[in-house]
Amino acid sequence: MRDTPLTRRWRPRQALYRFFDLTCAATGLLFLMPAMAAIAAAILCDDGPPVFFRQTRVGRSGKPFRIWKFRTMRAGSQGATITAAGDSRVTRVGSILRRFKLDELPQLINVLQGDMSLVGPRPEVPEYVQVEAPIWQAVLQVRPGITDLATLIYRYEERLLGTSGDPNAMYRETVLPAKLILNLGYLRSRSFLRDLKLIFLTIRYSFFPQTFDADLIRKTFGMETEQ
């Protein structure tokens, strides 16, 4: 990956962000251990082992890594990489975990390992990444995150994809380009306070999904003109 003004601007802040990531991830894993144990037990009772799902994603500088998630689909199920609403592979417990985004909690391990940050562009599977494209070059300059502005705005992405006859094509041609533009816009105006606000809203909408308002989030972060 080539050097850019975006990366040069972020170098002095990297130590602060990494310290914040490590502190929050370690504390989060410690306090969330009982909840994560309960989720693991629910998965085992509902569909048996394994509890976790691991998948190759593209990280900073295009380096692949294995992401951690609680398993939400039937063991051994095959099919499309993306998930649309009504996917029969999703288990009963899995649907609850996905609704409240609890399947993402194990990614705190990825944060400790240094593959991810709390806030950053969500890592994609290799088949959707065009490493030579300028916008991908810019987005892949930073660590991927557990949450980002695009993920928050597209919280109900599965419902949107469920309206298409070809969810994969819709994701590749419409949803993903829009998310990349949001990612780039956020990175250009990123600050520690904006990251804190993004983390707060992510937690808020995980607990109270019925209050979600994508347009309000766009306005809050000054992205109302981004498409």
Contacts in CASP RR format, 6 or more apart in sequence:
PFRMAT RR
TARGET T0000
AUTHOR 0000-0000-0000
METHOD contacts of the structure
MODEL  1
MRDTPLTRRWRPRQALYRFFDLTCAATGLLFLMPAMAAIAAAILCDDGPP
VFFRQTRVGRSGKPFRIWKFRTMRAGSQGATITAAGDSRVTRVGSILRRF
KLDELPQLINVLQGDMSLVGPRPEVPEYVQVEAPIWQAVLQVRPGITDLA
TLIYRYEERLLGTSGDPNAMYRETVLPAKLILNLGYLRSRSFLRDLKLIF
LTIRYSFFPQTFDADLIRKTFGMETEQ
1 61 0 8 1.000
1 62 0 8 1.000
1 137 0 8 1.000
1 140 0 8 1.000
1 141 0 8 1.000
2 137 0 8 1.000
4 137 0 8 1.000
4 138 0 8 1.000
4 141 0 8 1.000
6 138 0 8 1.000
6 141 0 8 1.000
6 187 0 8 1.000
6 188 0 8 1.000
7 141 0 8 1.000
7 142 0 8 1.000
10 141 0 8 1.000
10 142 0 8 1.000
10 190 0 8 1.000
13 192 0 8 1.000
16 192 0 8 1.000
17 117 0 8 1.000
17 192 0 8 1.000
17 195 0 8 1.000
18 117 0 8 1.000
20 118 0 8 1.000
20 192 0 8 1.000
21 111 0 8 1.000
21 114 0 8 1.000
21 117 0 8 1.000
21 118 0 8 1.000
22 111 0 8 1.000
22 112 0 8 1.000
24 111 0 8 1.000
24 118 0 8 1.000
25 108 0 8 1.000
25 109 0 8 1.000
25 111 0 8 1.000
25 112 0 8 1.000
25 118 0 8 1.000
26 112 0 8 1.000
28 108 0 8 1.000
29 36 0 8 1.000
29 108 0 8 1.000
29 109 0 8 1.000
29 112 0 8 1.000
32 105 0 8 1.000
32 108 0 8 1.000
35 105 0 8 1.000
36 105 0 8 1.000
36 106 0 8 1.000
39 70 0 8 1.000
39 93 0 8 1.000
39 97 0 8 1.000
39 102 0 8 1.000
39 105 0 8 1.000
40 51 0 8 1.000
40 70 0 8 1.000
42 93 0 8 1.000
43 51 0 8 1.000
43 70 0 8 1.000
43 71 0 8 1.000
43 91 0 8 1.000
43 93 0 8 1.000
43 94 0 8 1.000
44 51 0 8 1.000
45 93 0 8 1.000
46 91 0 8 1.000
46 92 0 8 1.000
46 93 0 8 1.000
46 94 0 8 1.000
47 71 0 8 1.000
47 74 0 8 1.000
47 75 0 8 1.000
47 91 0 8 1.000
47 93 0 8 1.000
48 75 0 8 1.000
49 75 0 8 1.000
50 71 0 8 1.000
50 75 0 8 1.000
51 70 0 8 1.000
51 71 0 8 1.000
52 68 0 8 1.000
52 69 0 8 1.000
52 70 0 8 1.000
52 71 0 8 1.000
52 106 0 8 1.000
53 68 0 8 1.000
53 69 0 8 1.000
53 70 0 8 1.000
53 71 0 8 1.000
53 72 0 8 1.000
53 73 0 8 1.000
53 103 0 8 1.000
54 66 0 8 1.000
54 67 0 8 1.000
54 68 0 8 1.000
54 69 0 8 1.000
55 66 0 8 1.000
55 67 0 8 1.000
55 69 0 8 1.000
55 125 0 8 1.000
56 64 0 8 1.000
56 65 0 8 1.000
56 66 0 8 1.000
56 67 0 8 1.000
56 125 0 8 1.000
56 126 0 8 1.000
57 64 0 8 1.000
57 65 0 8 1.000
57 66 0 8 1.000
57 67 0 8 1.000
57 123 0 8 1.000
57 124 0 8 1.000
57 125 0 8 1.000
57 126 0 8 1.000
57 144 0 8 1.000
58 64 0 8 1.000
58 123 0 8 1.000
58 124 0 8 1.000
58 125 0 8 1.000
58 126 0 8 1.000
58 129 0 8 1.000
58 131 0 8 1.000
58 140 0 8 1.000
58 144 0 8 1.000
59 65 0 8 1.000
59 115 0 8 1.000
59 123 0 8 1.000
59 140 0 8 1.000
59 143 0 8 1.000
59 144 0 8 1.000
60 140 0 8 1.000
60 141 0 8 1.000
60 142 0 8 1.000
60 143 0 8 1.000
60 144 0 8 1.000
61 140 0 8 1.000
61 141 0 8 1.000
62 129 0 8 1.000
62 131 0 8 1.000
62 140 0 8 1.000
64 126 0 8 1.000
65 110 0 8 1.000
65 113 0 8 1.000
65 115 0 8 1.000
65 116 0 8 1.000
65 123 0 8 1.000
67 107 0 8 1.000
67 110 0 8 1.000
67 115 0 8 1.000
67 116 0 8 1.000
67 123 0 8 1.000
68 106 0 8 1.000
68 107 0 8 1.000
68 109 0 8 1.000
68 110 0 8 1.000
69 103 0 8 1.000
69 104 0 8 1.000
69 106 0 8 1.000
69 107 0 8 1.000
70 94 0 8 1.000
70 97 0 8 1.000
70 102 0 8 1.000
70 103 0 8 1.000
70 105 0 8 1.000
70 106 0 8 1.000
71 94 0 8 1.000
71 103 0 8 1.000
72 90 0 8 1.000
72 91 0 8 1.000
72 93 0 8 1.000
72 94 0 8 1.000
72 95 0 8 1.000
72 97 0 8 1.000
72 98 0 8 1.000
72 103 0 8 1.000
73 83 0 8 1.000
73 87 0 8 1.000
73 89 0 8 1.000
73 90 0 8 1.000
73 91 0 8 1.000
73 94 0 8 1.000
74 89 0 8 1.000
74 90 0 8 1.000
74 91 0 8 1.000
77 89 0 8 1.000
79 89 0 8 1.000
80 167 0 8 1.000
80 168 0 8 1.000
81 125 0 8 1.000
81 127 0 8 1.000
81 128 0 8 1.000
81 168 0 8 1.000
82 161 0 8 1.000
82 167 0 8 1.000
82 168 0 8 1.000
82 171 0 8 1.000
83 89 0 8 1.000
83 90 0 8 1.000
83 98 0 8 1.000
83 158 0 8 1.000
83 161 0 8 1.000
84 158 0 8 1.000
84 161 0 8 1.000
84 162 0 8 1.000
84 164 0 8 1.000
84 167 0 8 1.000
85 158 0 8 1.000
85 159 0 8 1.000
85 161 0 8 1.000
85 162 0 8 1.000
86 158 0 8 1.000
86 162 0 8 1.000
87 158 0 8 1.000
90 98 0 8 1.000
94 103 0 8 1.000
96 102 0 8 1.000
97 103 0 8 1.000
98 158 0 8 1.000
99 209 0 8 1.000
100 206 0 8 1.000
100 207 0 8 1.000
100 209 0 8 1.000
101 202 0 8 1.000
101 206 0 8 1.000
102 206 0 8 1.000
104 146 0 8 1.000
107 116 0 8 1.000
107 145 0 8 1.000
107 146 0 8 1.000
108 146 0 8 1.000
110 116 0 8 1.000
110 146 0 8 1.000
111 117 0 8 1.000
111 118 0 8 1.000
111 145 0 8 1.000
111 146 0 8 1.000
114 143 0 8 1.000
115 143 0 8 1.000
115 144 0 8 1.000
116 123 0 8 1.000
116 143 0 8 1.000
116 144 0 8 1.000
116 145 0 8 1.000
116 146 0 8 1.000
117 142 0 8 1.000
117 143 0 8 1.000
117 144 0 8 1.000
117 145 0 8 1.000
117 146 0 8 1.000
118 145 0 8 1.000
118 146 0 8 1.000
118 147 0 8 1.000
118 195 0 8 1.000
118 199 0 8 1.000
119 145 0 8 1.000
119 146 0 8 1.000
119 147 0 8 1.000
119 148 0 8 1.000
119 195 0 8 1.000
119 198 0 8 1.000
119 199 0 8 1.000
120 142 0 8 1.000
120 143 0 8 1.000
120 144 0 8 1.000
120 145 0 8 1.000
120 146 0 8 1.000
120 147 0 8 1.000
120 148 0 8 1.000
120 183 0 8 1.000
121 139 0 8 1.000
121 140 0 8 1.000
121 142 0 8 1.000
121 144 0 8 1.000
121 145 0 8 1.000
121 148 0 8 1.000
121 150 0 8 1.000
121 180 0 8 1.000
121 183 0 8 1.000
121 187 0 8 1.000
122 144 0 8 1.000
122 145 0 8 1.000
122 147 0 8 1.000
122 148 0 8 1.000
122 150 0 8 1.000
122 151 0 8 1.000
122 179 0 8 1.000
123 144 0 8 1.000
123 145 0 8 1.000
124 176 0 8 1.000
128 171 0 8 1.000
128 172 0 8 1.000
128 176 0 8 1.000
129 136 0 8 1.000
129 140 0 8 1.000
130 136 0 8 1.000
131 137 0 8 1.000
131 140 0 8 1.000
135 180 0 8 1.000
135 181 0 8 1.000
135 184 0 8 1.000
136 180 0 8 1.000
138 184 0 8 1.000
138 187 0 8 1.000
139 180 0 8 1.000
139 183 0 8 1.000
139 184 0 8 1.000
139 187 0 8 1.000
142 187 0 8 1.000
147 198 0 8 1.000
147 199 0 8 1.000
147 202 0 8 1.000
148 182 0 8 1.000
148 183 0 8 1.000
148 186 0 8 1.000
148 198 0 8 1.000
149 182 0 8 1.000
149 183 0 8 1.000
149 186 0 8 1.000
149 198 0 8 1.000
149 217 0 8 1.000
149 221 0 8 1.000
149 223 0 8 1.000
150 178 0 8 1.000
150 179 0 8 1.000
150 180 0 8 1.000
150 182 0 8 1.000
150 183 0 8 1.000
150 186 0 8 1.000
151 179 0 8 1.000
152 198 0 8 1.000
152 201 0 8 1.000
152 202 0 8 1.000
152 205 0 8 1.000
152 217 0 8 1.000
153 182 0 8 1.000
153 214 0 8 1.000
153 217 0 8 1.000
153 218 0 8 1.000
153 223 0 8 1.000
154 160 0 8 1.000
154 175 0 8 1.000
154 178 0 8 1.000
154 179 0 8 1.000
154 214 0 8 1.000
155 205 0 8 1.000
155 209 0 8 1.000
155 212 0 8 1.000
155 214 0 8 1.000
156 212 0 8 1.000
157 171 0 8 1.000
157 175 0 8 1.000
160 170 0 8 1.000
160 175 0 8 1.000
161 167 0 8 1.000
161 170 0 8 1.000
161 171 0 8 1.000
161 175 0 8 1.000
164 170 0 8 1.000
178 226 0 8 1.000
178 227 0 8 1.000
181 226 0 8 1.000
181 227 0 8 1.000
182 223 0 8 1.000
182 226 0 8 1.000
185 223 0 8 1.000
185 226 0 8 1.000
186 194 0 8 1.000
186 221 0 8 1.000
186 223 0 8 1.000
189 221 0 8 1.000
194 221 0 8 1.000
197 220 0 8 1.000
197 221 0 8 1.000
198 221 0 8 1.000
201 217 0 8 1.000
201 220 0 8 1.000
204 211 0 8 1.000
205 211 0 8 1.000
205 212 0 8 1.000
215 224 0 8 1.000
218 224 0 8 1.000
218 226 0 8 1.000
END
